[in-house]
Structure formats: structure tokens, C-alpha cells
Amino acid sequence: MSDDLNQVLKARRDKLDAIRARGLEPFAYAFDRSHTARESREAFERLEAEGSLPEDGHGAEVRVAGRIVAWRGHGKSAFAHVEDGDARIQLYFKKNVLGDEAFDRAVEFLDLGDWIGVRGATFRTRTGEVTVRVDDWTLLSKSLRPLPFGKVEVDAGTGERVVHSGFSDTEGRYRQRYADLAVNPEVREVFRTRARVVSHLRRFLDDEGFLEVETPALQPLYGGAAARPFVTKHNALDREMYLRIADELYLKRLIVGGFEAVYEIAKDFRNEGIDRFHNPEFTMLEFYRAYWDYHDVMAFIERLLADLVRAVHGADELVFQGTAISFAAPFARVRFMEALEAELGADPATLSDDDLRERARALGVSDTATAGRGKLLDKLFGELVEPSLIQPTFVLDHPLELSPLAKPHRESEGVVERFELYVHGAELANAFSELNDPLDQRERFEAQSSLRADGDDEAHQVDDDYIRALEYGLPPTGGLGMGIDRLVMLLADRPTIRDVILFPVLRSEE
């Protein structure tokens, strides 16, 4: 901690002591707010437009509250701006209105970052700003640590406000998200967008007849994806348990049980690396519908995403990192093996595992020594094809070895009925015609178990209870998993997943 910061912290603690020495409470229990900042301004503007303001030009009395984000004193008067969750409004402190004691206390005790409540009438200043004349004020919470407010410059010609952030340490912003939100309104807007996205998805699925359900996050056996789990111990049961890596197997059990269309928006956890697309804790939407196949799911997700993009942006198109992306249907479609063949210059099906491994090594791909054929193909696809998939693109018909939960393709050998949806070079969604043959499913699980024995710790385990569920009968089913965080990245135009997760996983602060 710098000496300057130490001095500021000490000064604020000294003010706290002085406030208490005056018999005042620096941390209030409540405040009876009558208007938000926006409501106060709009109420005044309505009276003004109606010509209903009294001769003194003051509107009705309001009680507003918020955090002090600007302060400037002028002898016997002072101006401040407070910001609430809605907007900001100017306050006018005047000695001959407040009285000497209340005015002097404000000047002596208040700092940037303090939360206050005020009572007074609104009026418009000579510079044209709607302002609250402070007739009374209450300290709601004393800020003991200064927030990193940036500098604001106003263009003399256009009047446009330009904010230069005082919080330039990116990792510090993620670590202290509370401070990031407090000083950067545009960051708050990202998370409002996220909330709108999730609400819209729920409404759309509800209206389409899907039932929202909840499945276990703590599981005796993990599955539904190729990933390493977080492992924990349940003491009372004396057994090892896992945080889920996907919702899939429990949701399909519900289709077996007679629900025809279910979805879940939930946290999943994967014990893997961290990069701009991956956080160990993330949010997924998964849905499953009886009697659908992956063609039905493709048509549905085209319709859902176009509707969502229109709801957020007012059109089928958005701009992500400078690139215009259209979500108008139909999305492009390419087949996995054909796209990979075009980049390799050879049919991947004719290449041996050693050939694939050598090509992956030449591209700088790591973790190939114990990778099975399916994973090698997937790694090569990720290096050679994915970066070129900018507009929404369905990649169809993946290798069987890579897809232990998908039905075999009804027309092509060695592949399954699966698609992944890519946008701007990143996977957004993954879907199958779900495998509903319990005998085939057991064979797939056992093949995955062999890969685990050979060192692939992301290969699927044998889930006997899930196979038992399939033995009762799973109707033809189409299902999809979609990353909410990556979806919000697109819709909010944010380049990294950490920008759209309120509290991302970070390295130790030490």
C-alpha cells in the first residue's frame, strides 16, 4: 500500500471518529427515499413542460439517495453529484438554506464515495442542469477507502462527456468488481444486458412449452461432457462427489420420466485452464425435447437467437469487436470432416492416429501424447477451421469417437448427428440427436473408459444409472447446450469472458 493511500485511509478514519464524537451515526439503518435520480429529474421536467412550476421555479420536494461521485465547494455553497443505480443528479448545498451547522458538517465530513440521502425541491440552475436544493441531508454510509474515480472531460464544442478511468488495472477491476461497478456505469450496463438475456431466454422457452427444472450440482458421478471435474468429499456419506460439468444426463433422465420438454439455466464447473473463453465456473443453458432430432434443434436455435438479438439490439445484426455479425436465418452449414479435409489437404479418415498426432504437433498443439483419435481430430479442427467461422455457422456430423452421447448418423458411417454452433471463431452451442439405445450407449461408455485407462482424464465415465434410465426407454430426443457467458460476450461486445462474469476466478492475490 502506498504512503499516499495510507494517508487517505487515515484521514477518513479520523473523520469517522470526528463524526462519532459529534454524536452522529455514520452508518444508517435506512432512508425513506421518494424518488430515484431519474424520477426526480423527469418529475421536474414534466412540471416544466406543463408550465406548472411556481414562480420561484422549484418543483415538488423529493428525497433522493446515492453515492457522492463529484464535489466542488464555493465558499458558502457547494455542488455535488450523487449516483444511484438508475442515474445521477446534482445537489446544491447552500449555507443560508441548510444553516451553519448542517452546511459546515457537510463540508467537513463528506467525501467522494460516501452514501447520503437528501431532502429538497428540484430546480434548474443557470447552466441548465436539474438540481436538488438540499434542505436537509443524512450520512448513510461513510466511505473509508477512496474509490478510483476517473477524470471527466467535457468537449466544449459537442458537450460530450469523456471519462478517463481511474481504474486502469484490468485484473484489479475483476478482483474488486464492487469498485469497478461503482466507478464505471458502462460495466453495470453489461450486467443489466446479461440479466435481460437470461430473462428473454426463459420467456422464449416457457412460451414454447418447455418446463424449467433444477438438477443436482453436486453429483456422485459426473458426465455429459469431456472435462475434468472438481472433486469434493461428503463427510456424512463418506463418499467422493463431484461438481457437475454438464446438466445433460439428469435432464435426459427427466425425458425418460415423461416430461417432453425441459430446460435448465445453471452453473457448471470444469477444472480446466482459464483464458478469454473459459472460466472454471460458468453458466449454461441446456434444453431437451422429445421427438426432435438435431435438424429440429438447428431450426429452433436459429429462431431463438434471431429473436434474442432483435430484443437486445433492435435488428438481426450486431457488431462484435468491429465485425458485423448477422443472425438472420438460415445460418451457414459445414460438415466437420469436409471442412477439416479442406484445410489438411487430405481426408482425415484416411490418416492414422500417428499422422494426426504429428500434424497436431507441427501446429504447436499440446497434450497430444495420450489423446485418442477423436480428440486429435477436434484439436486439429480447432486450430485449422474454427478461426475462420465468423458468421453463425453450424458445424455438422462429428466423428463418432468424439461424441459418446449422440446418435450415429443415419446416412454416413463413422460420424454422429451432432452440430456445434460457431460465431466469431468460438463455439457457442453444442447439440445432438440424442443417443437413446442403451446397448450402444454402454459400448460408447466402455470405449471412453478405455481412453481413461490410457491417460485421457477427460474421457467419459461409465454411468450405470444413466444406462438403466435408457433401458426404461428414452423417446427420440433433440438437445442443446449453450454457453450463456459467451452469448453475453457477443451481445454486449466484450472480448473476454471475465468481462461478463461478475466475479471471475483469479489467481491468488498474493
Salt bridges, closest charged atoms under 4 A:
ASP14 OD2 - LYS10 NZ 3.12
ASP32 OD2 - ARG63 NH2 3.28
GLU48 OE1 - ARG124 NH2 2.74
ASP56 OD1 - HIS58 ND1 3.67
GLU61 OE1 - ARG119 NH1 3.10
GLU83 OE2 - ARG88 NH2 3.25
GLU83 OE1 - ARG188 NH2 2.92
ASP84 OD2 - ARG33 NH1 3.79
ASP86 OD1 - ARG38 NE 3.21
ASP104 OD1 - LYS95 NZ 3.40
GLU108 OE1 - ARG22 NH2 3.03
ASP111 OD2 - ARG12 NE 3.97
ASP111 OD1 - LYS15 NZ 2.68
ASP111 OD2 - LYS142 NZ 2.57
ASP114 OD2 - LYS142 NZ 2.82
GLU129 OE2 - HIS81 NE2 2.66
ASP135 OD1 - ARG133 NE 2.86
GLU153 OE1 - HIS164 NE2 3.43
GLU171 OE2 - ARG175 NH2 2.70
GLU171 OE1 - ARG507 NH1 2.80
ASP180 OD1 - ARG173 NE 2.87
ASP180 OD2 - ARG177 NH1 2.78
GLU189 OE1 - ARG192 NH1 3.71
GLU189 OE2 - ARG196 NH1 3.47
GLU208 OE2 - ARG303 NH1 2.93
GLU212 OE2 - ARG202 NH2 2.89
ASP238 OD1 - LYS233 NZ 3.15
ASP247 OD1 - ARG244 NE 3.51
GLU248 OE2 - LYS252 NZ 2.73
GLU264 OE2 - ARG244 NH1 3.44
ASP268 OD1 - ARG244 NE 3.15
ASP275 OD1 - HIS278 ND1 2.79
ASP293 OD2 - ARG410 NH2 2.92
GLU302 OE2 - ARG333 NH1 3.23
ASP307 OD2 - HIS200 NE2 2.51
ASP316 OD1 - ARG310 NH1 2.68
ASP353 OD1 - ARG373 NH1 2.76
ASP354 OD1 - ARG357 NH1 3.39
GLU358 OE1 - ARG361 NH1 3.41
ASP397 OD2 - ARG335 NE 3.06
ASP397 OD2 - HIS409 NE2 3.36
GLU417 OE2 - ARG410 NE 2.51
GLU420 OE1 - HIS398 NE2 2.94
GLU420 OE2 - ARG418 NH2 3.19
GLU434 OE1 - LYS252 NZ 2.70
ASP440 OD1 - ARG444 NE 3.17
ASP456 OD1 - LYS375 NZ 3.05
ASP457 OD1 - ARG228 NH1 3.34
GLU458 OE2 - ARG228 NH1 3.72
GLU458 OE1 - LYS375 NZ 3.07
ASP463 OD1 - ARG253 NH2 3.44
ASP464 OD1 - ARG442 NH2 3.05
ASP465 OD2 - ARG253 NH2 2.93
ASP465 OD1 - ARG468 NH2 2.62
ASP485 OD1 - ARG194 NH1 2.81
